[in-house]
C-alpha cells in the first residue's frame, strides 16, 4: 500500500507516509489539521514526486542525506531522513515510481479503509 494516512497518539493532526512493497516507510509528511488537507498533500506529492527538480537534498554528517520534496510554491510536502549516500539512486527510482500511486490506506478508520484518489 503506497500511501497511508494516520494520526500520532495524542495528536489530533493527520499525517501521511509513502510505504514500499515491503512495508518500509520511504517518505513522511508534515502535519495537517484536516484529513482533507492531508489528502491534498498526497495529491501534491503525486504531482511533484515524479519531478526530480522538486527534490532538495541536505547532506548530514558526510554519510547520510535528507531529501525534501517541495511543491512549486516551495512548501515542503514530504521528507526522507537519514539515507545512506550509496542508497540515493535506488531511493530516487523507488520514489519516482511509488509517488504516482493512487492507492491510499486510511489508518484513522477502524478497519484501515483503502481508497483510490
N, CA, C and O of each residue as an XYZ file, in Angstrom:
468
protein
N       0.850     -1.183      0.000
C       0.000      0.000      0.000
C       0.890      1.239      0.000
O       1.514      1.533      1.019
N       0.968      1.965     -1.094
C       1.901      3.098     -1.146
C       1.647      4.231     -0.160
O       2.575      4.594      0.563
N       0.459      4.811     -0.082
C       0.230      5.927      0.841
C      -0.624      5.468      2.013
O      -1.588      4.724      1.838
N      -0.263      5.916      3.201
C      -1.049      5.646      4.401
C      -1.325      6.965      5.113
O      -0.419      7.773      5.318
N      -2.584      7.173      5.488
C      -2.974      8.325      6.302
C      -3.079      7.834      7.738
O      -3.674      6.789      8.001
N      -2.500      8.589      8.667
C      -2.524      8.154     10.059
C      -2.483      9.364     10.990
O      -2.247     10.496     10.566
N      -2.719      9.086     12.267
C      -2.563     10.074     13.337
C      -1.571      9.520     14.346
O      -1.464      8.309     14.539
N      -0.857     10.418     14.975
C       0.034     10.017     16.054
C      -0.756     10.043     17.354
O      -1.734     10.778     17.487
N      -0.323      9.242     18.295
C      -1.003      9.182     19.584
C      -0.987     10.562     20.237
O       0.040     11.240     20.231
N      -2.108     10.974     20.794
C      -2.256     12.263     21.478
C      -1.982     13.463     20.571
O      -1.559     14.516     21.048
N      -2.220     13.310     19.274
C      -2.040     14.403     18.309
C      -3.247     14.381     17.379
O      -3.440     13.400     16.661
N      -4.061     15.428     17.370
C      -5.267     15.415     16.555
C      -5.000     15.630     15.058
O      -5.918     15.499     14.248
N      -3.781     15.952     14.688
C      -3.467     16.240     13.285
C      -3.306     14.954     12.474
O      -3.135     13.868     13.029
N      -3.363     15.101     11.156
C      -3.237     13.980     10.228
C      -1.874     14.030      9.542
O      -1.314     15.103      9.316
N      -1.359     12.856      9.220
C      -0.086     12.708      8.528
C      -0.259     11.663      7.436
O      -1.203     10.873      7.467
N       0.653     11.662      6.472
C       0.706     10.545      5.547
C       2.148     10.100      5.396
O       3.091     10.837      5.685
N       2.281      8.874      4.935
C       3.611      8.335      4.651
C       3.506      7.507      3.373
O       2.439      7.001      3.024
N       4.627      7.385      2.693
C       4.729      6.579      1.491
C       5.501      5.321      1.871
O       6.605      5.396      2.410
N       4.909      4.169      1.585
C       5.452      2.888      2.032
C       5.767      2.025      0.810
O       4.973      1.962     -0.129
N       6.929      1.358      0.821
C       7.266      0.488     -0.306
C       6.593     -0.871     -0.156
O       5.859     -1.112      0.802
N       6.854     -1.758     -1.119
C       6.181     -3.062     -1.155
C       6.533     -3.957      0.035
O       5.814     -4.916      0.315
N       7.616     -3.661      0.730
C       7.997     -4.451      1.917
C       7.513     -3.814      3.210
O       7.768     -4.339      4.293
N       6.818     -2.688      3.107
C       6.304     -2.015      4.289
C       7.258     -0.994      4.878
O       6.990     -0.443      5.946
N       8.371     -0.732      4.199
C       9.340      0.247      4.687
C       8.857      1.663      4.347
O       8.476      1.945      3.211
N       8.881      2.537      5.344
C       8.455      3.925      5.136
C       9.551      4.660      4.375
O      10.699      4.719      4.814
N       9.178      5.218      3.227
C      10.132      5.951      2.402
C      10.023      7.459      2.604
O      11.017      8.178      2.513
N       8.818      7.927      2.876
C       8.566      9.363      2.928
C       7.576      9.667      4.035
O       6.584      8.957      4.199
N       7.837     10.712      4.790
C       6.922     11.185      5.835
C       6.449     12.583      5.484
O       7.187     13.374      4.897
N       5.217     12.876      5.850
C       4.659     14.196      5.561
C       4.786     15.129      6.751
O       5.200     14.741      7.843
N       4.418     16.353      6.499
C       4.228     17.326      7.563
C       2.878     17.029      8.217
O       2.172     16.120      7.778
N       2.516     17.762      9.234
C       1.218     17.588      9.903
C       0.155     18.419      9.197
O       0.430     19.514      8.707
N      -1.063     17.886      9.152
C      -2.206     18.577      8.549
C      -3.329     18.669      9.570
O      -3.555     17.727     10.329
N      -4.029     19.787      9.596
C      -5.134     19.985     10.541
C      -6.344     19.130     10.193
O      -7.123     18.760     11.072
N      -6.502     18.816      8.909
C      -7.676     18.051      8.487
C      -7.263     16.896      7.582
O      -6.183     16.903      6.992
N      -8.142     15.909      7.486
C      -7.890     14.795      6.580
C      -7.925     15.280      5.136
O      -7.182     14.786      4.288
N      -8.787     16.244      4.864
C      -8.848     16.832      3.519
C      -7.499     17.448      3.140
O      -7.017     17.246      2.025
N      -6.895     18.193      4.055
C      -5.579     18.781      3.803
C      -4.524     17.709      3.592
O      -3.637     17.864      2.753
N      -4.615     16.634      4.341
C      -3.689     15.520      4.208
C      -3.820     14.882      2.822
O      -2.816     14.576      2.180
N      -5.037     14.687      2.372
C      -5.270     14.135      1.030
C      -4.749     15.083     -0.054
O      -4.234     14.636     -1.079
N      -4.882     16.378      0.174
C      -4.316     17.346     -0.776
C      -2.791     17.246     -0.793
O      -2.176     17.405     -1.848
N      -2.178     16.986      0.360
C      -0.734     16.783      0.427
C      -0.307     15.570     -0.378
O       0.703     15.611     -1.079
N      -1.074     14.487     -0.280
C      -0.783     13.284     -1.074
C      -0.880     13.606     -2.559
O      -0.030     13.197     -3.350
N      -1.921     14.340     -2.928
C      -2.075     14.718     -4.339
C      -0.897     15.574     -4.803
O      -0.451     15.445     -5.943
N      -0.398     16.435     -3.939
C       0.753     17.269     -4.289
C       2.010     16.424     -4.463
O       2.802     16.678     -5.370
N       2.203     15.425     -3.608
C       3.345     14.523     -3.769
C       3.225     13.773     -5.088
O       4.218     13.592     -5.793
N       2.023     13.338     -5.422
C       1.832     12.639     -6.695
C       2.151     13.546     -7.878
O       2.765     13.112     -8.852
N       1.731     14.807     -7.789
C       2.012     15.755     -8.883
C       3.494     16.090     -8.990
O       4.035     16.186    -10.091
N       4.147     16.267     -7.846
C       5.521     16.769     -7.833
C       6.584     15.698     -7.622
O       7.756     15.933     -7.915
N       6.201     14.536     -7.123
C       7.167     13.494     -6.802
C       7.846     12.880     -8.006
O       8.929     12.310     -7.879
N       7.234     12.985     -9.169
C       7.845     12.455    -10.382
C       8.833     13.399    -11.025
O       9.437     13.063    -12.044
N       9.009     14.569    -10.452
C       9.906     15.584    -10.999
C      11.109     15.741    -10.073
O      10.996     16.305     -8.984
N      12.250     15.240    -10.512
C      13.441     15.279     -9.661
C      13.846     16.704     -9.298
O      14.557     16.911     -8.315
N      13.404     17.684    -10.077
C      13.708     19.082     -9.779
C      13.013     19.591     -8.521
O      13.380     20.643     -7.997
N      12.016     18.857     -8.030
C      11.294     19.249     -6.822
C      11.930     18.683     -5.556
O      11.433     18.910     -4.453
N      13.036     17.942     -5.714
C      13.712     17.352     -4.564
C      14.862     18.249     -4.122
O      15.638     18.735     -4.944
N      14.958     18.459     -2.828
C      16.055     19.228     -2.245
C      16.827     18.286     -1.344
O      16.238     17.574     -0.530
N      18.155     18.280     -1.488
C      18.994     17.351     -0.722
C      19.819     18.110      0.312
O      20.307     19.210      0.053
N      19.962     17.513      1.469
C      20.780     18.090      2.540
C      21.657     16.979      3.113
O      21.148     15.992      3.643
N      22.965     17.142      3.007
C      23.894     16.126      3.499
C      24.086     16.282      5.008
O      24.292     17.386      5.512
N      24.014     15.157      5.713
C      24.184     15.121      7.156
C      25.405     14.278      7.501
O      25.496     13.122      7.088
N      26.308     14.824      8.226
C      27.478     14.093      8.731
C      28.254     13.369      7.633
O      28.861     12.331      7.896
N      28.245     13.890      6.423
C      29.014     13.389      5.277
C      28.695     11.960      4.863
O      29.308     11.460      3.919
N      27.766     11.283      5.524
C      27.442      9.896      5.188
C      25.963      9.701      4.856
O      25.585      8.716      4.221
N      25.147     10.633      5.284
C      23.709     10.481      5.137
C      23.111     11.704      4.464
O      23.705     12.782      4.434
N      21.931     11.503      3.933
C      21.248     12.563      3.205
C      19.803     12.634      3.673
O      19.171     11.606      3.917
N      19.291     13.828      3.796
C      17.861     14.036      3.976
C      17.355     14.666      2.692
O      17.961     15.601      2.169
N      16.249     14.155      2.188
C      15.677     14.670      0.948
C      14.290     15.217      1.257
O      13.494     14.575      1.943
N      14.013     16.401      0.746
C      12.707     17.039      0.882
C      12.062     17.115     -0.496
O      12.738     17.393     -1.486
N      10.762     16.871     -0.562
C      10.002     17.128     -1.783
C       9.258     18.429     -1.554
O       8.556     18.594     -0.557
N       9.423     19.354     -2.495
C       8.778     20.662     -2.373
C       7.732     20.838     -3.463
O       7.899     20.376     -4.591
N       6.657     21.515     -3.100
C       5.647     21.919     -4.070
C       6.197     23.110     -4.856
O       7.192     23.704     -4.440
N       5.580     23.471     -5.973
C       6.049     24.629     -6.741
C       6.096     25.931     -5.933
O       6.860     26.835     -6.271
N       5.285     26.038     -4.867
C       5.318     27.235     -4.022
C       6.429     27.161     -2.964
O       6.487     27.992     -2.058
N       7.306     26.160     -3.089
C       8.445     25.917     -2.187
C       8.065     25.384     -0.812
O       8.926     25.292      0.064
N       6.812     25.033     -0.599
C       6.400     24.425      0.665
C       6.842     22.964      0.684
O       6.634     22.242     -0.291
N       7.446     22.528      1.775
C       7.871     21.136      1.900
C       6.640     20.272      2.137
O       5.851     20.524      3.048
N       6.488     19.240      1.294
C       5.313     18.373      1.399
C       5.676     16.970      1.867
O       4.788     16.164      2.147
N       6.954     16.672      1.952
C       7.378     15.364      2.442
C       8.884     15.326      2.599
O       9.604     16.124      1.999
N       9.355     14.392      3.411
C      10.798     14.264      3.591
C      11.191     12.830      3.858
O      10.413     12.028      4.375
N      12.431     12.531      3.488
C      13.036     11.237      3.727
C      14.299     11.511      4.514
O      15.149     12.281      4.067
N      14.439     10.897      5.674
C      15.569     11.180      6.563
C      16.613     10.080      6.553
O      16.301      8.905      6.357
N      17.864     10.484      6.770
C      18.998      9.584      7.019
C      19.184      8.499      5.963
O      19.246      7.313      6.288
N      19.270      8.903      4.716
C      19.516      7.964      3.633
C      21.030      7.816      3.467
O      21.721      8.819      3.292
N      21.558      6.600      3.517
C      22.984      6.437      3.236
C      23.287      6.928      1.820
O      22.521      6.657      0.895
N      24.374      7.631      1.649
C      24.694      8.224      0.349
C      24.735      7.198     -0.775
O      24.382      7.516     -1.911
N      25.158      5.977     -0.480
C      25.228      4.968     -1.530
C      23.851      4.400     -1.904
O      23.761      3.577     -2.815
N      22.803      4.814     -1.235
C      21.445      4.329     -1.475
C      20.580      5.360     -2.210
O      19.428      5.078     -2.537
N      21.125      6.542     -2.468
C      20.341      7.651     -3.007
C      19.727      7.325     -4.367
O      18.539      7.579     -4.567
N      20.487      6.776     -5.301
C      19.935      6.456     -6.630
C      18.791      5.462     -6.535
O      17.788      5.590     -7.238
N      18.940      4.483     -5.674
C      17.893      3.466     -5.505
C      16.617      4.094     -4.926
O      15.512      3.775     -5.365
N      16.772      4.966     -3.960
C      15.603      5.597     -3.335
C      14.888      6.511     -4.326
O      13.658      6.567     -4.341
N      15.652      7.231     -5.156
C      15.037      8.087     -6.175
C      14.188      7.258     -7.135
O      13.058      7.636     -7.445
N      14.715      6.142     -7.603
C      13.943      5.339     -8.551
C      12.672      4.799     -7.897
O      11.625      4.744     -8.542
N      12.749      4.401     -6.627
C      11.544      3.955     -5.912
C      10.547      5.091     -5.756
O       9.352      4.911     -5.987
N      11.040      6.265     -5.363
C      10.154      7.409     -5.159
C       9.458      7.818     -6.443
O       8.252      8.063     -6.448
N      10.213      7.893     -7.535
C       9.633      8.316     -8.802
C       8.515      7.377     -9.222
O       7.546      7.810     -9.846
N       8.636      6.109     -8.892
C       7.595      5.122     -9.220
C       6.434      5.182     -8.224
O       5.277      5.304     -8.626
N       6.740      5.098     -6.933
C       5.687      4.977     -5.922
C       4.873      6.252     -5.716
O       3.704      6.175     -5.338
N       5.463      7.419     -5.955
C       4.695      8.653     -5.748
C       3.547      8.773     -6.738
O       2.651      9.593     -6.537
N       3.550      7.978     -7.798
C       2.472      8.027     -8.782
C       1.288      7.134     -8.428
O       0.290      7.110     -9.149
N       1.392      6.410     -7.335
C       0.320      5.510     -6.916
C      -0.926      6.294     -6.503
O      -0.838      7.382     -5.934
N      -2.079      5.714     -6.804
C      -3.363      6.312     -6.402
C      -3.962      5.601     -5.201
O      -5.047      5.968     -4.748
N      -3.287      4.604     -4.682
C      -3.825      3.842     -3.556
C      -3.475      4.513     -2.235
O      -2.323      4.858     -1.973
N      -4.503      4.686     -1.411
C      -4.335      5.310     -0.104
C      -5.058      4.457      0.924
O      -6.233      4.129      0.758
N      -4.352      4.102      1.981
C      -4.977      3.374      3.081
C      -5.167      4.349      4.230
O      -4.213      4.969      4.702
N      -6.399      4.474      4.668
C      -6.733      5.385      5.758
C      -6.687      4.610      7.067
O      -7.620      3.878      7.396
N      -5.609      4.774      7.805
C      -5.440      4.060      9.070
C      -6.161      4.750     10.229
O      -6.149      4.246     11.352
N      -6.783      5.887      9.966
C      -7.542      6.566     11.015
C      -8.937      5.969     11.158
O      -9.629      6.224     12.144
N      -9.347      5.178     10.178
C     -10.614      4.464     10.280
C     -10.341      3.128     10.945
O      -9.236      2.597     10.835
N     -11.314      2.585     11.621
C     -11.098      1.376     12.415
C     -10.555      0.208     11.624
O      -9.683     -0.506     12.120
N     -11.043     -0.019     10.393
C     -10.617     -1.196      9.639
C      -9.512     -0.883      8.643
O      -9.133     -1.767      7.875
N      -8.976      0.337      8.619
C      -7.924      0.667      7.660
C      -8.450      0.689      6.245
O      -7.944     -0.034      5.387
N      -9.457      1.504      5.984
C     -10.141      1.605      4.711
C      -9.201      2.002      3.570
O      -8.417      2.939      3.723
N      -9.265      1.318      2.450
C      -8.439      1.629      1.284
C      -9.272      2.349      0.244
O     -10.387      1.932     -0.070
N      -8.720      3.447     -0.296
C      -9.404      4.193     -1.344
C      -8.415      4.516     -2.446
O      -7.206      4.349     -2.285
N      -8.939      4.978     -3.559
C      -8.117      5.465     -4.655
C      -8.447      6.932     -4.842
O      -9.619      7.305     -4.906
N      -7.411      7.775     -4.930
C      -7.652      9.197     -5.169
C      -6.911      9.631     -6.405
O      -6.979     10.800     -6.787
